[in-house]
Amino acid sequence: MKQLLIVVTIFATLALNAQQPPVNSPLLDHLAGKWLMQGTLGKQPMTHEFEAEWVLQHHYLRFHEVSRVKNENGQPQYEATVFIGWNEKTKQYGLTWMDVYGGASSQSIGLAPAKDNELAFVFTDEHGETDFTNTFTYDPKTNTWDDKLDNVEKGVAKPFARFKMTKLQ
């Protein structure tokens, strides 16, 4: 029993030492809160509600995006839960996107370099080629965000969706 306690203590100490500190990102702090997303998906006008909060001891910003339009079952036509974290070693933000379309894959994970007012996430296919981008751009003068989503085919970006986010609270 004493040996088991020693082993558990060693692993607990190693785990604590390996843990990154909580994320310190003024940019992500600006994204926290409740937002109204208005824009287009293709040529269709869309309105979504967006709520972001720090979770898991301030290691991830989780946001929940929900379409105001309902499907035939009375559920939101679109819904997503997304986690954004920071990797101190690579100096990149990582984003994991889970939505009503399912099918978790490499396309569900995007990476973005650190920039002052931009989170430019790049998603790659199974061959490592960029196939989708999602760029959040913060405007500190108006306290708004632009969210630009593009499909990328053979290196050429094609608009998928454009949203303007305005803070509700």
C-alpha positions in Angstrom: 0.0 0.0 0.0 2.8 2.4 0.8 4.4 1.7 -2.6 1.1 2.5 -4.3 0.9 5.8 -2.4 4.4 6.7 -3.5 3.7 5.9 -7.2 0.4 7.9 -7.1 2.2 10.8 -5.5 5.0 10.8 -8.1 2.4 10.7 -11.0 0.4 13.5 -9.4 3.5 15.6 -9.0 4.5 15.0 -12.7 1.0 15.9 -13.9 1.0 19.1 -11.9 4.4 20.1 -13.2 3.4 19.4 -16.8 0.2 21.4 -16.6 0.3 24.7 -18.5 -0.7 27.9 -16.6 -4.1 29.3 -17.2 -4.5 31.1 -20.5 -3.7 34.8 -20.4 -5.1 36.2 -23.6 -6.6 39.7 -23.7 -7.9 38.9 -27.2 -9.9 35.9 -26.0 -11.1 38.0 -23.1 -12.7 40.3 -25.6 -14.5 37.3 -27.1 -16.0 36.2 -23.8 -19.6 37.2 -23.3 -22.9 37.1 -25.2 -23.0 38.2 -28.8 -25.4 38.5 -31.7 -24.1 37.2 -35.0 -25.7 38.5 -38.1 -24.6 37.9 -41.6 -24.8 35.5 -44.5 -24.2 31.8 -45.1 -23.7 31.7 -48.9 -26.3 34.2 -49.9 -28.8 33.3 -47.1 -29.2 35.8 -44.3 -28.5 34.3 -40.9 -28.8 35.3 -37.2 -27.1 33.3 -34.5 -26.6 33.7 -30.8 -23.1 33.3 -29.5 -22.0 32.9 -25.9 -18.4 32.5 -24.8 -17.0 31.8 -21.3 -13.7 30.6 -19.8 -13.9 27.0 -18.6 -11.6 24.2 -17.2 -9.7 26.5 -14.9 -9.3 29.2 -17.5 -7.5 26.9 -20.0 -10.2 27.1 -22.7 -12.6 29.6 -24.0 -15.8 27.6 -24.8 -18.3 29.1 -27.0 -21.8 28.0 -27.9 -23.3 29.2 -31.2 -27.0 28.6 -32.0 -29.1 29.6 -35.0 -32.3 31.4 -34.3 -33.9 29.5 -37.2 -35.5 26.2 -36.1 -35.6 22.9 -38.1 -38.8 20.8 -38.6 -38.3 19.3 -35.2 -38.2 22.7 -33.4 -34.5 22.4 -32.8 -31.9 25.0 -33.9 -31.1 24.6 -37.5 -27.4 25.0 -36.6 -25.6 24.6 -33.3 -22.0 24.3 -32.3 -19.8 24.0 -29.2 -16.2 25.2 -29.7 -13.2 25.2 -27.5 -10.2 27.6 -28.0 -7.0 27.0 -26.1 -3.4 28.1 -26.2 -0.3 26.0 -26.7 2.6 27.7 -25.0 5.2 25.5 -26.8 4.0 26.2 -30.4 2.7 29.8 -29.6 -0.5 29.0 -31.3 -4.2 29.0 -30.5 -6.0 25.7 -31.1 -9.7 25.4 -31.9 -11.8 22.3 -31.7 -15.2 22.7 -33.5 -18.1 20.3 -32.8 -21.4 21.0 -34.5 -24.6 19.4 -35.6 -22.9 18.0 -38.7 -20.8 15.6 -36.6 -17.9 13.6 -38.0 -15.0 14.7 -35.9 -11.9 14.7 -38.1 -8.8 16.7 -38.7 -11.1 19.3 -40.3 -12.6 19.9 -36.8 -9.3 21.3 -35.5 -7.9 24.6 -36.5 -4.6 26.4 -35.6 -4.0 30.1 -35.4 -0.8 32.1 -34.7 -0.9 34.8 -32.0 -1.8 38.2 -33.4 -3.1 41.4 -31.7 -6.7 41.5 -33.0 -7.1 38.4 -35.1 -7.6 34.7 -34.7 -7.0 33.3 -38.1 -7.7 29.5 -37.8 -6.5 27.2 -40.5 -8.1 23.8 -40.9 -6.4 21.1 -43.0 -7.5 17.9 -44.7 -6.1 14.4 -44.2 -3.2 15.3 -46.5 -2.2 18.4 -44.5 -3.6 20.8 -47.2 -5.6 23.8 -46.1 -9.3 23.2 -46.9 -11.0 25.7 -44.6 -10.3 29.0 -42.7 -12.2 30.8 -40.0 -10.9 34.2 -39.2 -12.2 36.2 -36.2 -11.1 39.9 -36.3 -11.7 42.2 -33.3 -12.3 45.9 -33.7 -11.4 47.5 -30.4 -12.9 50.9 -31.5 -16.4 49.4 -31.8 -16.0 46.4 -29.6 -17.3 44.1 -32.4 -16.0 41.1 -34.2 -16.0 40.0 -37.8 -16.2 36.3 -38.5 -15.1 35.3 -42.0 -15.3 31.6 -43.0 -13.9 30.3 -46.3 -13.7 27.0 -48.1 -10.3 26.6 -49.7 -9.9 24.7 -52.9 -6.5 24.2 -54.5 -5.2 27.2 -52.5 -8.0 29.5 -53.5 -10.4 30.8 -50.8 -14.1 30.9 -51.6 -16.5 32.7 -49.3 -18.6 30.4 -47.1 -20.0 32.8 -44.5 -19.6 36.3 -43.2 -20.8 37.5 -39.8 -20.6 40.7 -37.7 -20.8 40.1 -34.0 -22.1 42.7 -31.6 -22.0 42.3 -27.9 -25.3 41.8 -26.0 -24.0 42.2 -22.5 
